[in-house]
Amino acid sequence: MRLPETIEIDDPPTFDMGDRVRVLKLIRNDGTFPGKEVGTPLAKKGDIGYIVGIGTYLQRAYIYSVHFLESNYVVGCLGRELELTEDRPPLIAQDDDHTG
């Protein structure tokens, strides 16, 4: 796994808990997924899942735990391997009426 030169964790995570995401590439077992041989496909390009955990790798990059409902696998993915599949609702409802 080649990490970018920048330290990603200096900024907030790209994704939030519960975000619905799509995998941008085939994800294979790198030896960290128990019970599956190294190289076994864990998620196919286009698979949809939900962020269920956010951790870090080598204090440089975020690792997102993604639960893929179809396979029922929870797989660690880098942010560059994922894209958001729907707009996030605002955390606080916005009042468009500014006449106060």
C-alpha positions in Angstrom: 0.0 0.0 0.0 1.5 3.3 -1.1 0.5 6.3 1.0 0.5 9.9 -0.3 3.3 12.2 0.9 0.8 14.4 2.8 -0.3 13.5 6.3 -4.0 12.9 5.8 -4.8 12.9 9.5 -3.8 16.5 9.9 -7.3 17.2 8.4 -10.7 15.8 9.5 -11.8 12.5 8.0 -13.3 12.7 4.5 -16.2 10.5 5.6 -18.4 10.3 8.7 -19.8 7.4 10.6 -22.9 6.1 8.8 -22.0 7.5 5.4 -23.1 5.4 2.5 -20.1 4.9 0.2 -19.2 3.1 -3.1 -15.9 1.3 -3.6 -13.9 2.6 -6.6 -11.7 -0.4 -7.1 -11.5 -4.1 -6.3 -10.4 -4.7 -2.7 -8.5 -7.9 -2.0 -7.4 -9.4 1.3 -4.0 -8.1 2.1 -3.7 -10.6 4.9 -5.6 -8.6 7.5 -9.0 -10.1 6.9 -9.3 -13.2 9.1 -10.5 -16.5 7.6 -9.8 -15.6 3.9 -6.7 -16.3 1.8 -4.5 -13.4 0.9 -5.6 -12.1 -2.5 -9.3 -13.1 -2.0 -11.7 -10.4 -3.3 -13.5 -8.8 -0.4 -15.4 -6.0 -2.3 -15.9 -5.4 -6.0 -15.7 -2.1 -7.8 -19.1 -0.4 -7.3 -20.1 -2.3 -4.1 -22.0 -0.2 -1.6 -21.4 -0.1 2.1 -21.6 2.1 5.2 -18.9 3.6 7.3 -18.9 1.8 10.7 -15.5 2.8 12.0 -12.7 5.3 11.4 -9.1 4.5 12.4 -5.6 5.5 11.3 -2.8 3.7 9.5 0.8 4.6 10.5 -0.4 7.9 11.9 -0.6 9.2 8.3 -3.9 8.1 6.7 -7.5 7.3 7.7 -8.7 3.8 7.4 -12.5 3.5 7.1 -14.2 0.3 8.2 -16.9 -0.3 5.7 -19.7 -2.7 6.2 -20.8 -4.2 2.9 -24.4 -5.5 3.5 -24.5 -7.8 0.5 -21.4 -9.9 1.6 -21.7 -8.9 5.3 -18.0 -8.2 5.4 -16.5 -5.2 7.3 -13.4 -4.2 5.2 -10.8 -1.5 5.9 -10.5 1.0 3.0 -8.5 4.1 2.3 -10.4 7.3 1.6 -9.1 7.3 -2.0 -10.8 3.9 -2.6 -14.2 5.3 -1.7 -16.8 7.8 -2.8 -19.8 9.2 -1.1 -23.0 7.9 -2.7 -25.5 10.5 -1.4 -25.4 14.1 -0.2 -25.0 14.5 3.5 -27.9 16.2 5.3 -26.8 19.2 7.4 -26.0 18.4 11.0 -28.1 21.3 12.1 -31.3 22.2 10.1 -30.8 25.5 8.3 -33.5 28.1 8.3 -33.7 29.7 4.8 -35.9 32.5 6.1 -33.5 35.3 7.0 -36.2 37.9 7.7 -36.0 37.1 11.5 
